[in-house]
Structures are given as C-alpha cells and as structure tokens.
Amino acid sequence: MQHAADRIARTVRMRGLCIAECDGRQAELPTTEACQATPERVIVTIFTDGERILLERRPEAGIWGGLLAPPEGTPEAFAPGLGLSPGVKGSAARTEAHLHPTSG
C-alpha cells in the first residue's frame, strides 16, 4: 500500500521540488502531533436521603454558568463536613461533553 505523500509526490509535475521525495522521507510525512492529555475531574453525587441529591450552583461565567451541578472534588473531601462515610457506587468517564459510564 502506497503512502499518501508518496502518491502525491509521484503525480505532481514538479517532482524535483518535493523535499520529502528528494530526502527519501515520504513515508515519514505528514507527521502527527502528540495528543494532549484529557483533563480529569471528579464529581461527587451525594444522596441525602436515598432520593434527593446534593447540587451546587456553578459560577455565573462560562457556558454552564449558573446551572446546578454535582459538586466537584473527591468523596473524602465532602464526607467529613456532611457526617458521611465515603463510598464509591459507580463512576463515569467524560469525553468532550459526553458521559460514558465505566462501572455500575
């Protein structure tokens, strides 16, 4: 299977101007940039009586400004102030604006 850069270099009328072909580097190009690591955040859903959940209002700035959302942080950070013992019942991974459950 031919590399795209190799096919292009062979079809271009000015072949001698292709630096990658002259250097024998067509298969190396184009290069891909390294992906940035996706930032990870933890949200905590606290069920207050088995039916209601604790929410906090987001800061006014930004696209989600002023909306109610589960608090962000670790379960250990919230548990002492609420008199709760932390436990994880499930988790979800977020990619872009989508939640993907990872366990139940």
Secondary structure by P-SEA (a helix, b strand, c coil): cccaaaaaaaacccccccccccccccccccccccccccbbbbbbbbbccccbbbbbbccccccccccccccccccccccccccbbbbbcccccccccbbbbccc
